[in-house]
Amino acid sequence: MGETDEYGKTERAGRTDRAWIEVDRGNLLHNVSELQRICGGKCALMPAVKANAYGHGDVIVSRILQEAGIQDYCVASVDEGIRLRRAGISGQILILGYTHPDAFPELKDYRLTQTAVDLDYAGKISAYYGNSIAVHVGVDTGMHRLGIPYDRTDLVEKVWALPGIRVTGVFSHLCVSDGLTEAEDRYTREQIKRFDHVTEYLRAKGIAGFQTHIQGSYGILNYPEYSYNLARPGIALYGCLSSAADRVRAEVSLKPVLSLKARVACVKDLPAGEAAGYGLTYTAETVRRTAIVTAGYADGIPRSLSNRGQAIVRGRKVPVIGRICMDQLTLDVTDAPGVSSGDEVIFIGEEGGNRLTAEDMAEAAGTITNEILSRLGNRPGRLEV
Ligand SMILES: *Cc1c(COP(=O)(O)O)cnc(C)c1O
């Protein structure tokens, strides 16, 4: 797709890239309807498409979501919002974090909604542009990150009193909704209670016409009995839980949206007793058949998976050996007969009944899927399948 360049070629993307990402439209739509079902009819999804839609490709993902009727999106920065507008996303786009006042003109020009991270900051927005920028007020109900403290309802109320400010929402964020211990459950319900207290206070003061939201993925999946105007799913929308070990209360079927693939560059034997790669960290005990693969840590495969990651090639799971390089890595394909140059290699995805998930990769790397996915490089092309 795209325009022809001076060499008469159009942009290549996807399977001819050395590493690429496939976005499964059907699975994304499936997750949308699952989350919508759990949220209930009165709540609209406002997907988190920040960080390039958790590495999936924000434009691809948002266009699919828009076609599916999604009208609200959240991002982390002005630039992410602008990318969506340029891609033709027309609904509400909320910036969840801080925006430098020098970028306030962009908020206005691109019709982006800005989070008021505290009262002082709301004052800056008000002073700058009068009533042209829409604002959602952040309320800190216990995470102690952004927002006006929940017990300072007087300060929350003051945002409305700022000259010309246009407040269209009030929201908070849960910090232990992924945990189901008694203490975590109690804390989450307390956060929700504090949030309700703030919105009830505002309504009692005659303030109305604002949207409310507090649930991310785990807020939806573990506290489905609560319902607000909007919910902000990220990771679950992409068909993942943060960790394989997580359990959630709602009955839900999530399907992974992303696959990460690359190619075998060449195949060779590593003789017994020889070591391979930077630092010579792997030594062959017996002769090994190795495949050098066209993906590395600059594509998002954590270097910590050196000598411990896995991939699927010719339908078989095989181990990473030696250090992962910036652009390449090595697999031991001794047990996957017939591997040859040009073969497809799957790091996240499935083939031949074998499956590697983002959860598997996250667990091996000692992190969560959110980090694995959002750190996928910008070098792999993204394509919809
Ligand atoms: C990233 C983010 C989300 C989405 O979180 P998930 O756990 O991925 O669903 C929701 N709300 C806020 C404020 C966020 O920063």
The ligand as an ORCA input file, in Angstrom:
! r2SCAN-3c Opt
* xyz 0 1
  C      -2.496      1.496     30.245
  C      -3.664      1.933     30.976
  C      -4.862      1.193     30.881
  C      -4.968     -0.151     30.220
  O      -4.420     -1.108     31.111
  P      -4.550     -2.674     30.873
  O      -4.166     -3.267     32.184
  O      -3.583     -3.028     29.794
  O      -5.941     -2.962     30.491
  C      -5.981      1.726     31.498
  N      -5.930      2.902     32.173
  C      -4.782      3.601     32.311
  C      -4.788      4.870     33.085
  C      -3.614      3.135     31.735
  O      -2.483      3.829     31.885
*
